[in-house]
Amino acid sequence: MFERRRVVYTSSPGPGGFGVDLSLTPWVKRLLIANMAIFLAMALGLLPPGWAVPTLGFAVPDLLVHPWSPVTYMFLHGGFWHLFMNMLAVFFFGPPLERKWGGRFFAKYYLVAGLGGALFSLLLYPVIGASLMIGASGAVFGLLLAFAMNWPDAPIYIWGILPIRAKWFVGILGFFALFATISGSGDGVAHWAHLGGLATGYVYLRYGGRFGRNLSRLLWKDTAPEVRSDVEVVRAPRSASAQARSGRRRSGRAGGDALDRVDQILDKIRETGIDSLSAEERAFLDDMSRRYREGPERTFH
């Protein structure tokens, strides 16, 4: 089965520096180690390529036989330069995103963007056929998009020389991925996976939080978990009398607005981590924590 198929690689560009702290963050480090370890295991024969590629790579006809492949295909690479270019992009673009979002949301987003590459293979199967796909760049293109959405004017140096703003860089990559997918480029690169990473990443960043909140409310009704962070606890169990006083305070516009704002910020912490809060949001939580410590009657006046 494997011999009758062409293997396509999800290659990605290697960006230059863009003037930010490039020290490794925990999940970026884990991704680099995992990808390099699997590559070395295949190169040394500990993980035979003849078995690993068709078993762990993603092909639509084998999805039911290999249901793990939409995830595992991201960790296989067809050669040193294929691995190097993908991991170089993770090294450059991953740390600032993980520091901004927190590790949990970063890892979830990376996985979602990579799954987007497999999803587009499924959607475009009548066009692309039974191609066997390996490589991390569906996820990598998702990282590129997220970086451009957060820092659109940050300079990215092509080949370390030519500066271009992140938003234009990603826009050009998206255009070429779309053009190559439509034109059926025969260069052995899974351009549709790049497109899937971009599209899925955009949808997830724009609408994933809203979907998650609605799903949580549907599943858990009015139950709100207590949230703890590096600021004081701002939501805690209250007595019946305190709840009654809170209800009266909510009837006032200023008090109700403050409580609604606290709920919104706590939702954001649950979804993306406390590192994603702005300075103004942190200051607001600090102020609410201070008022809570001073006494429930003074909290939202």
matplotlib code that plots the C-alpha trace (Angstrom):
import matplotlib.pyplot as plt

x = [0.0, 2.8, 4.8, 1.9, 1.7, 3.7, 4.8, 4.4, 6.2, 4.7, 7.8, 7.9, 10.1, 12.9, 12.4, 15.2, 15.3, 12.8, 14.2, 12.6, 13.8, 14.4, 15.2, 13.4, 10.1, 8.9, 6.6, 8.8, 11.6, 9.4, 8.4, 12.0, 13.1, 10.2, 10.7, 14.5, 14.2, 11.9, 14.0, 17.1, 15.3, 14.3, 17.8, 19.4, 16.9, 15.3, 12.1, 12.2, 11.1, 9.5, 7.1, 6.9, 6.1, 3.0, 1.9, 2.4, 2.0, -1.4, -3.3, -7.1, -7.8, -6.0, -7.7, -9.9, -7.0, -4.6, -6.8, -3.7, -2.2, -3.7, -1.5, 1.5, 2.2, 3.3, 6.3, 7.7, 10.1, 11.5, 15.0, 17.4, 16.5, 12.8, 13.2, 15.6, 13.4, 10.2, 12.0, 13.8, 10.3, 9.2, 12.3, 11.8, 8.0, 7.1, 8.6, 7.0, 3.6, 4.0, 5.1, 2.1, -0.5, 0.9, 2.0, -1.3, -3.0, 0.2, 0.3, -3.4, -3.2, -0.2, -2.1, -5.3, -3.3, -1.6, -4.9, -6.1, -3.6, -5.1, -8.6, -7.8, -6.4, -9.7, -11.8, -9.7, -9.3, -11.2, -8.6, -5.3, -5.9, -4.3, -1.2, 0.7, 1.6, 4.3, 5.8, 5.1, 4.4, 0.6, 1.2, 4.1, 2.0, -0.5, 2.3, 3.2, -0.4, -0.7, 2.6, 1.4, -1.9, -0.2, 2.7, 1.7, 4.4, 7.3, 10.1, 11.0, 14.3, 14.2, 17.4, 18.6, 18.9, 15.5, 13.2, 9.4, 6.6, 5.0, 1.5, 2.8, 5.1, 2.2, -0.1, 2.4, 2.8, -1.0, -1.4, 1.2, -0.2, -3.7, -2.3, -0.3, -3.2, -5.6, -3.1, -2.2, 1.6, 3.5, 6.5, 6.0, 4.9, 1.6, 0.5, -3.0, -1.7, -0.1, -3.4, -5.2, -2.8, -3.5, -7.2, -7.7, -5.4, -7.4, -10.8, -9.5, -8.0, -11.1, -13.9, -12.4, -12.8, -16.4, -17.2, -15.4, -17.3, -20.6, -19.9, -18.8, -22.0, -24.0, -22.3, -21.8, -24.8, -24.1, -21.2, -18.1, -14.8, -12.7, -9.7, -6.4, -3.4, -0.5, -2.9, -5.2, -8.3, -11.0, -13.9, -14.5, -17.5, -19.7, -22.2, -25.9, -25.8, -22.8, -24.6, -27.6, -25.5, -23.7, -27.1, -28.0, -24.7, -25.2, -28.4, -26.2, -24.7, -21.1, -21.1, -22.6, -20.1, -17.2, -18.4, -19.0, -15.5, -14.0, -15.9, -14.6, -11.0, -11.3, -12.7, -9.6, -7.3, -9.0, -8.7, -5.3, -3.4, -2.6, 0.4, -2.2, -3.5, -2.7, -1.2, -4.6, -6.4, -3.8, -4.1, -7.9, -7.6, -5.2, -7.6, -10.5, -8.4, -7.4, -11.1, -12.1, -9.5, -10.8, -14.3, -17.2, -19.2, -16.5, -15.6, -17.6, -18.6]
y = [0.0, 2.4, 1.7, 2.8, 6.2, 9.3, 10.8, 14.6, 16.7, 19.7, 21.9, 25.3, 28.5, 29.3, 32.8, 35.0, 36.9, 39.5, 41.2, 39.2, 36.9, 33.6, 31.6, 28.3, 27.9, 24.6, 23.4, 24.6, 22.6, 19.5, 19.8, 20.2, 17.2, 15.0, 15.8, 15.4, 12.1, 10.5, 11.6, 10.1, 6.9, 6.6, 7.4, 4.8, 2.2, 2.0, 3.1, 1.5, 4.2, 1.5, 0.8, 4.3, 6.4, 4.4, 3.6, 7.1, 9.3, 10.5, 9.2, 9.6, 6.0, 4.7, 6.9, 4.2, 1.8, 4.3, 6.7, 8.2, 9.4, 13.0, 13.6, 11.4, 12.6, 16.0, 14.3, 12.5, 14.2, 13.0, 14.2, 16.5, 19.7, 19.0, 18.6, 21.5, 24.1, 23.1, 23.2, 26.4, 28.0, 26.5, 27.8, 31.4, 31.8, 29.4, 31.1, 34.5, 32.9, 30.5, 33.3, 35.4, 32.6, 30.2, 26.6, 24.9, 27.1, 27.1, 23.3, 23.1, 25.6, 23.8, 20.6, 22.2, 23.8, 20.5, 18.7, 21.4, 20.1, 16.6, 18.1, 19.8, 16.6, 15.0, 17.8, 17.9, 14.1, 14.0, 16.4, 15.4, 11.6, 9.1, 11.1, 10.1, 13.2, 13.7, 16.9, 19.5, 22.5, 22.5, 23.3, 25.6, 27.6, 28.0, 29.5, 31.9, 33.1, 33.5, 35.5, 37.8, 38.3, 39.3, 41.2, 42.2, 44.8, 42.8, 42.4, 39.0, 38.7, 36.4, 34.5, 36.8, 39.7, 41.0, 42.4, 42.1, 42.7, 39.6, 40.3, 40.6, 37.6, 35.3, 36.8, 35.9, 32.4, 32.0, 33.2, 30.7, 27.9, 28.6, 29.0, 25.8, 23.9, 25.0, 24.5, 21.0, 21.7, 18.5, 19.5, 16.9, 19.5, 19.2, 22.8, 22.0, 21.2, 24.7, 26.2, 24.0, 25.2, 28.8, 28.5, 26.4, 28.6, 31.7, 30.2, 28.8, 32.2, 34.2, 31.9, 29.1, 31.1, 31.9, 28.3, 27.1, 29.4, 28.5, 24.8, 25.2, 27.0, 24.4, 21.5, 23.1, 25.4, 28.0, 26.1, 28.3, 26.7, 28.6, 30.1, 30.7, 32.5, 34.6, 37.3, 36.9, 34.7, 37.0, 34.5, 32.5, 30.8, 33.3, 33.1, 33.6, 37.1, 38.0, 36.6, 38.8, 41.9, 41.0, 40.7, 44.2, 45.5, 43.9, 45.9, 49.0, 49.7, 50.2, 47.1, 44.9, 46.1, 45.4, 41.8, 41.2, 42.4, 40.1, 37.1, 38.0, 38.2, 34.9, 33.2, 34.5, 33.1, 29.7, 29.6, 31.2, 31.4, 34.4, 35.4, 36.5, 39.3, 42.8, 45.2, 47.0, 43.7, 42.7, 46.1, 45.7, 42.2, 43.6, 46.4, 44.0, 41.7, 44.6, 45.6, 42.0, 41.9, 45.1, 43.6, 42.4, 45.6, 47.7, 45.5, 46.9, 50.4]
z = [0.0, 0.9, -2.2, -4.5, -2.9, -3.2, 0.2, 0.4, 3.0, 4.9, 4.5, 6.1, 5.7, 8.0, 9.4, 10.6, 13.9, 14.8, 17.8, 20.7, 23.5, 21.8, 25.0, 24.9, 26.7, 28.2, 25.4, 22.6, 24.2, 24.4, 20.8, 19.6, 21.6, 20.5, 16.8, 16.9, 19.0, 16.5, 13.6, 15.2, 16.0, 12.4, 11.2, 13.5, 12.6, 16.0, 14.4, 10.9, 8.3, 6.2, 9.1, 10.7, 7.6, 6.4, 10.0, 11.7, 8.6, 7.6, 4.6, 4.2, 3.1, 6.2, 8.7, 10.2, 10.3, 11.8, 13.8, 15.6, 12.3, 12.4, 15.4, 14.8, 11.2, 12.7, 14.3, 11.2, 8.7, 5.4, 5.9, 7.9, 6.1, 6.3, 10.1, 10.4, 8.6, 10.6, 13.9, 13.1, 12.7, 16.0, 17.7, 16.4, 16.6, 19.4, 22.5, 22.2, 21.7, 24.7, 26.9, 25.9, 26.1, 28.7, 28.0, 28.1, 25.5, 23.3, 23.2, 22.5, 19.7, 18.1, 18.1, 16.7, 13.8, 13.0, 13.0, 10.5, 8.0, 8.3, 8.1, 4.8, 3.5, 4.3, 2.7, -0.4, -0.8, -4.1, -5.5, -3.9, -3.8, -1.6, -0.7, 2.5, 4.5, 7.0, 8.6, 11.2, 9.1, 9.3, 13.0, 12.1, 9.7, 12.5, 14.6, 11.9, 11.6, 15.4, 15.5, 12.7, 14.5, 17.7, 16.3, 12.8, 12.2, 13.7, 11.1, 9.9, 8.0, 4.9, 4.7, 7.6, 5.2, 3.7, 6.3, 5.9, 8.3, 9.8, 8.4, 4.8, 5.3, 6.4, 3.8, 1.0, 2.4, 2.5, -1.1, -2.4, -0.3, -1.8, -5.4, -5.1, -3.7, -6.5, -9.3, -8.1, -7.7, -8.2, -6.1, -3.4, -0.8, 1.0, 0.4, 1.5, 4.9, 5.1, 4.1, 6.7, 9.5, 8.6, 8.2, 11.3, 13.4, 12.4, 13.2, 16.5, 17.6, 16.5, 17.6, 19.7, 23.0, 22.3, 21.4, 24.5, 26.8, 25.3, 25.5, 29.1, 30.0, 28.3, 30.1, 33.5, 33.7, 36.5, 38.1, 38.0, 39.1, 41.5, 39.7, 41.4, 39.9, 40.9, 41.9, 44.9, 44.7, 43.4, 43.4, 46.6, 48.3, 50.1, 52.9, 52.2, 53.6, 51.5, 48.4, 49.2, 49.6, 46.3, 44.6, 45.8, 44.6, 41.2, 40.8, 40.6, 37.3, 38.5, 40.7, 38.0, 35.5, 37.8, 38.5, 34.8, 34.1, 36.8, 35.2, 31.7, 33.0, 34.9, 31.7, 29.8, 32.5, 32.3, 28.5, 27.7, 31.0, 33.2, 30.9, 28.3, 30.5, 29.7, 32.2, 32.6, 33.3, 35.9, 37.6, 37.6, 39.3, 41.8, 42.7, 43.0, 45.2, 47.5, 47.8, 48.6, 51.4, 52.9, 53.3, 51.1, 51.7, 50.1, 47.2, 44.3, 45.4]

ax = plt.figure().add_subplot(projection="3d")
ax.plot(x, y, z, "-o")
ax.set_aspect("equal")
plt.show()
